[in-house]
């Protein structure tokens, strides 16, 4: 199962996703994640000066490092990754649930995070919204006709999301 967490910067996605990962893992589920970095600047290399970095500096468009159960893949700017590209790699991973942070335009079930009134337009621009998490600066009644949770209702949200997951199997 794939569930997306979408919203604008500082809307609480990452914090709630951390809590969600812990909650689902504590239930014995194998959890995987994908984070979309929505900015165009280059990501920082994790291995500057190491062999894989040297490979990229020499002109390799992609490198990977394998060590036991760990696998790290990095590419140069020549590849514009789509979620479908990344999911094809994740097919090799035996996860129970995959949480995707970002990729607003994709088709998967979404939890939409609304921090302020201006963020409400996001609800008109995403597909498959299954719940909304809102901040107290937003009037709850104006948000959405489906499940709606205050950012402060973490436990209630987590219980609902786990139930949603179980009923989707």
DOLO-889151 format. One record per residue: residue in one letter; z, y, x of N, C-alpha, C, O in turn. Coordinates in steps of 0.001 Angstrom, whole numbers, padded with zeros to 6 digits, always signed. Layout:
# DOLO-889151
AZYXZYXZYXZYX...
This chain:
# DOLO-889151
X+000000-001178+000844+000000+000000+000000+000000+001232+000883+000652+001257+001927X-000734+002258+000462-000813+003523+001184-000314+004637+000259-000764+004762-000880X+000617+005436+000766+001144+006584+000018+001077+007802+000927+001540+007765+002068X+000500+008875+000415+000384+010105+001184+001488+011092+000828+001910+011184-000325X+001948+011827+001835+002852+012960+001653+002034+014192+002017+001637+014351+003171X+001776+015068+001043+000961+016252+001310+001683+017513+000880+002508+017498-000034X+001361+018593+001547+001938+019900+001253+001641+020815+002419+001125+020387+003452X+001973+022075+002238+001731+023038+003300+002838+022958+004348+003844+022278+004150X+002641+023659+005465+003613+023651+006563+005006+024024+006077+005171+024892+005221X+005991+023361+006632+007407+023621+006348+007801+023358+004896+008743+023965+004386X+007079+022454+004232+007421+022140+002844+008382+020965+002728+008780+020603+001620X+008762+020361+003855+009725+019272+003828+009125+017885+003959+009844+016890+003860X+007823+017799+004180+007148+016499+004255+007728+015606+005351+008100+014461+005091X+007803+016121+006556+008233+015292+007686+009677+014861+007536+010003+013701+007790X+010548+015769+007129+011962+015428+006953+012126+014351+005888+012857+013382+006091X+011447+014516+004750+011557+013522+003681+010893+012210+004099+011353+011133+003719X+009829+012296+004871+009174+011077+005324+010072+010300+006285+010111+009071+006226X+010783+010984+007154+011738+010306+008041+012768+009538+007228+013082+008390+007542X+013291+010166+006188+014287+009516+005333+013667+008351+004564+014313+007325+004349X+012415+008515+004153+011711+007461+003430+011476+006250+004332+011672+005110+003912X+011062+006499+005555+010840+005408+006508+012132+004625+006710+012124+003395+006658X+013238+005324+006937+014531+004661+007135+014930+003855+005903+015407+002727+006025X+014736+004425+004730+015099+003767+003472+014297+002476+003293+014867+001424+003004X+012975+002555+003466+012122+001386+003277+012389+000332+004354+012404-000863+004062X+012600+000771+005591+012900-000173+006673+014225-000882+006413+014355-002074+006694X+015211-000159+005877+016506-000764+005554+016370-001806+004443+017208-002699+004327X+015328-001698+003634+015051-002685+002582+014298-003887+003140+013960-004811+002400X+014034-003875+004453+013366-005002+005093+011855-004914+005125+011187-005891+005463X+011304-003764+004780+009850-003622+004765+009334-003163+006125+010014-002435+006848X+008144-003593+006453+007456-003119+007648+006709-001842+007284+005821-001853+006431X+007072-000755+007931+006527+000558+007607+005664+001051+008761+006051+000943+009924X+004499+001590+008437+003637+002237+009423+003358+003651+008931+003451+003927+007735X+003019+004541+009848+002729+005923+009472+001497+006431+010204+001133+005946+011275X+000875+007419+009590-000196+008201+010201+000121+009663+009912+000410+010024+008771X+000068+010494+010924+000323+011928+010779-000967+012671+011084-001567+012477+012141X-001390+013519+010163-002553+014360+010391-002085+015695+010936-001259+016374+010324X-002611+016063+012074-002304+017354+012678-003398+018296+012202-004524+018234+012695X-003084+019159+011260-004090+019971+010593-004601+021165+011372-005373+021961+010837X-004195+021309+012607-004625+022454+013399-005674+021995+014404-005706+020824+014782X-006520+022902+014831-007641+022516+015679-007306+022437+017165-008121+021948+017947X-006137+022901+017568-005843+022852+018999-005656+021411+019468-005279+020527+018699X-005930+021210+020737-005855+019880+021321-004412+019388+021365-003495+020161+021645X-004216+018114+021091-002895+017511+021178-002502+017351+022640-003360+017203+023510X-001231+017381+022899-000742+017204+024262-000851+015734+024658-000480+014847+023890X-001349+015490+025835-001426+014128+026350-000030+013627+026674+000790+014362+027224X+000233+012390+026334+001541+011794+026598+001649+011231+028005+002733+010843+028440X+000527+011186+028718+000519+010446+029970-000109+011205+031129-000709+010590+032010X+000015+012515+031149-000630+013291+032204-000267+012754+033589+000904+012564+033917X-001293+012520+034379-001095+012000+035723-001124+010484+035813-001240+009940+036912X-001023+009788+034688-001061+008323+034684-002503+007829+034731-003438+008626+034645X-002684+006533+034864-004025+005971+035018-004939+006294+033837-006094+006668+034037X-004436+006153+032611-005301+006413+031449-005722+007879+031406-006841+008193+031000X-004841+008764+031817-005182+010190+031906-006276+010375+032954-007229+011125+032743X-006130+009689+034077-007128+009778+035139-008475+009247+034659-009519+009774+035040X-008459+008214+033832-009702+007677+033265-010399+008742+032423-011606+008944+032548X-009629+009430+031558-010212+010483+030720-010718+011640+031567-011772+012208+031282X-009970+011991+032606-010403+013066+033493-011712+012707+034197-012511+013587+034519X-011924+011436+034431-013146+010974+035092-014325+010910+034134-015464+010735+034567X-014066+011052+032822-015152+011097+031852-015096+010091+030737-015985+010088+029885X-014083+009221+030697-013984+008259+029592-013742+009006+028285-012889+009892+028229X-014470+008663+027247-014258+009332+025964-013074+008749+025201-012580+009370+024260X-012615+007566+025593-011452+006962+024949-010770+006027+025941-011423+005406+026780X-009470+005938+025834-008696+005021+026673-007612+004384+025819-007183+004947+024812X-007186+003223+026228-006039+002608+025568-005182+001951+026632-005660+001547+027692X-003899+001856+026313-002943+001211+027196-002188+000186+026364-001679+000505+025289X-002117-001030+026852-001389-002090+026159-000258-002559+027057-000464-002815+028244X+000932-002669+026493+002085-003179+027234+002950-003949+026247+003689-003348+025468X+002862-005271+026275+003615-006073+025312+003189-005711+023893+001999-005741+023579X+004149-005368+023033+003805-005034+021656+003311-003594+021487+002957-003197+020377X+003282-002814+022556+002910-001397+022461+001438-001189+022762+000871-001797+023671X+000841-000318+021976-000569+000020+022126-000702+001525+021945-000266+002073+020933X-001296+002183+022912-001515+003627+022820-003004+003879+022984-003633+003363+023908X-003563+004674+022082-004987+004991+022123-005131+006497+022154-004482+007203+021383X-005969+006986+023032-006257+008414+023076-007742+008606+023270-008402+007807+023936X-008271+009676+022682-009683+009987+022838-009839+011460+023180-008900+012248+023066X-011036+011808+023597-011335+013204+023878-011807+013870+022591-011832+013236+021536X-012172+015113+022671-012626+015872+021502-013917+015333+020893-014314+015772+019814X-014573+014397+021558-015870+013922+021096-015789+013100+019813-016811+012869+019168X-014608+012659+019438-014448+011862+018218-013676+012700+017196-012560+013144+017467X-014270+012912+016033-013569+013585+014946-013081+012505+013988-013847+011987+013175X-011812+012176+014092-011237+011061+013353-011105+011365+011874-010605+012420+011482X-011559+010434+011065-011296+010486+009631-010162+009508+009346-009826+008672+010184X-009589+009618+008182-008551+008666+007808-009135+007254+007758-008462+006296+008140X-010361+007115+007297-010997+005788+007248-011113+005179+008647-010912+003977+008824X-011437+006012+009636-011510+005521+011020-010159+004971+011467-010076+003884+012039X-009122+005723+011201-007776+005331+011634-007320+004086+010874-006708+003188+011452X-007622+004039+009581-007232+002876+008780-007902+001598+009278-007324+000516+009173X-009119+001710+009821-009780+000513+010350-009003-000055+011532-008979-001271+011723X-008375+000793+012318-007518+000328+013415-006232-000272+012842-005770-001316+013304X-005661+000385+011844-004400-000061+011246-004539-001393+010505-003533-002028+010191X-005770-001825+010224-005957-003131+009577-005421-004265+010437-005167-005363+009943X-005252-003995+011714-004737-005014+012636-003215-005115+012593-002631-006017+013194X-002578-004191+011882-001114-004121+011856-000597-004715+010545-001038-004304+009472X+000320-005665+010612+000839-006287+009380+001949-005458+008737+003114-005856+008767X+001602-004318+008161+002599-003469+007504+002679-003792+006010+001736-004313+005414X+003834-003466+005427+003991-003577+003974+003563-002298+003288+002924-002326+002236X+003919-001179+003888+003590+000124+003321+003204+001068+004457+003817+001074+005524X+002179+001859+004194+001705+002849+005156+001879+004223+004531+001328+004505+003467X+002643+005071+005195+002817+006449+004749+001921+007343+005590+001940+007281+006819X+001145+008165+004923+000231+009091+005588+000737+010490+005315+000890+010885+004159X+000997+011243+006371+001396+012635+006215+000164+013499+006415-000372+013586+007520X-000280+014135+005348-001455+014988+005422-002691+014322+004850-002596+013421+004017X-003863+014774+005308-005157+014331+004792-005239+014588+003286-005514+013674+002509X-005002+015827+002885-004915+016212+001469-006102+015769+000610-005930+015479-000574X-007285+015713+001183-008501+015424+000408-008737+013937+000161-009672+013579-000555X-007921+013071+000731-008131+011633+000574-007715+011160-000819-007104+011914-001577X-008041+009930-001148-007946+009418-002517-006684+008626-002835-006549+008138-003958X-005763+008480-001903-004606+007611-002111-003525+008300-002949-003542+009518-003129X-002581+007491-003458-001460+008046-004211-000731+009069-003345-000495+008848-002157X-000380+010198-003972+000214+011292-003214+001542+011751-003793+001750+011793-005005X+002428+012091-002866+003629+012855-003183+003309+014266-002708+003039+014474-001526X+003338+015234-003616+002981+016610-003277+004251+017431-003133+005121+017402-004003X+004353+018168-002027+005519+018993-001725+005185+020452-002002+004230+021005-001456X+005997+021065-002867+005798+022456-003267+007022+023252-002830+008121+023050-003348X+006826+024156-001875+007951+024946-001377+008084+026275-002111+009199+026742-002339X+006959+026893-002486+007000+028200-003152+005905+028271-004207+004997+027441-004235X+006001+029259-005062+005064+029397-006186+003600+029362-005729+002752+028790-006415X+003300+029972-004573+001920+030020-004077+001374+028629-003772+000159+028433-003755X+002244+027676-003536+001817+026313-003214+001351+025537-004444+000764+024461-004322X+001611+026083-005617+001270+025381-006855-000226+025061-006945-000605+024070-007569X-001077+025887-006330-002521+025650-006380-002893+024308-005753-003944+023746-006061X-002042+023802-004884-002300+022499-004267-002439+021407-005323-003228+020476-005160X-001676+021524-006401-001743+020507-007464-003119+020454-008125-003514+019414-008651X-003853+021577-008099-005206+021607-008666-006244+021076-007694-007380+020806-008084X-005866+020926-006439-006836+020579-005403-006653+019196-004799-007353+018849-003848X-005734+018400-005321-005548+017045-004807-005762+016037-005927-005568+016335-007105X-006165+014842-005528-006319+013746-006481-005152+012782-006346-004529+012693-005288X-004863+012068-007408-003894+010975-007410-002468+011408-007081-001757+010722-006347X-002063+012530-007620-000672+012961-007470+000185+012047-008345-000048+011935-009549X+001169+011401-007740+002032+010514-008522+003442+011087-008656+004225+010608-009476X+003776+012106-007862+005080+012772-007981+005044+014081-007197+004201+014290-006325X+005987+014947-007537+006123+016236-006856+007552+016387-006381+008502+016076-007099X+007685+016873-005153+008993+017260-004615+008933+018764-004453+008046+019284-003776X+009876+019471-005074+009822+020930-005088+011100+021535-004519+012157+020905-004504X+010976+022745-004063+012115+023522-003577+012672+024332-004741+011977+024574-005728X+013914+024743-004621+014573+025481-005700+013973+026858-005944+014335+027521-006916X+013059+027304-005079+012389+028592-005274+011266+028487-006302+010642+029492-006642X+011007+027282-006795+009940+027039-007758+010573+026628-009082+011546+025874-009108X+010015+027129-010178+010527+026749-011487+010026+025352-011835+008822+025122-011942X+010954+024435-012008+010632+023028-012240+009697+022839-013434+008810+021987-013388X+009875+023598-014472+009104+023427-015700+007613+023712-015502+006776+023240-016271X+007290+024489-014462+005900+024885-014249+005136+023903-013373+003940+024087-013148X+005779+022897-012890+005201+022117-011804+004189+021069-012255+003000+021196-011964X+004636+020054-012950+003831+018848-013090+004414+018023-014212+005623+018051-014441X+003581+017299-014904+004041+016510-016051+004587+015141-015669+005215+014485-016500X+004369+014691-014438+004859+013395-013983+006226+013517-013354+006931+014497-013591X+006617+012530-012547+007921+012571-011872+008038+013787-010949+007144+014073-010153X+009164+014493-011079+009413+015708-010309+010825+015624-009743+011772+015303-010461X+010960+015915-008444+012249+015814-007768+012518+017074-006963+011629+017589-006285X+013730+017560-007040+014147+018650-006171+014218+018111-004748+014506+016932-004542X+013958+018961-003776+014073+018574-002371+015497+018100-002064+015722+017379-001091X+016456+018513-002903+017865+018130-002724+018194+016774-003351+019282+016242-003134X+017262+016211-004127+017492+014932-004803+016917+013766-003993+016159+012946-004513X+017282+013710-002742+016709+012713-001829+016901+011286-002334+015941+010519-002416X+018121+010936-002666+018408+009561-003071+017647+009179-004336+017103+008078-004423X+017604+010071-005305+016865+009826-006539+015378+009639-006238+014741+008740-006786X+014827+010485-005371+013421+010368-004977+013162+009037-004287+012195+008348-004612X+014012+008672-003342+013814+007425-002590+013884+006210-003503+013089+005280-003358X+014817+006207-004432+014915+005099-005385+013660+005017-006245+013134+003930-006483X+013177+006181-006715+011960+006200-007519+010766+005688-006698+009986+004869-007185X+010624+006168-005459+009484+005784-004634+009504+004287-004330+008457+003639-004320X+010676+003746-004087+010778+002305-003841+010372+001528-005092+009669+000522-004994X+010804+001979-006247+010421+001352-007507+008911+001462-007727+008274+000502-008162X+008350+002614-007431+006904+002830-007528+006175+001831-006630+005188+001218-007038X+006663+001678-005428+006075+000723-004475+006144-000690-005053+005133-001393-005078X+007320-001117-005517+007501-002480-006034+006590-002753-007229+006061-003856-007364X+006401-001748-008104+005563-001949-009283+004070-001911-008954+003241-002313-009770X+003734-001431-007769+002323-001356-007365+001846-002629-006693+000656-002771-006416X+002755-003558-006428+002370-004803-005742+001608-005737-006663+001211-006826-006247
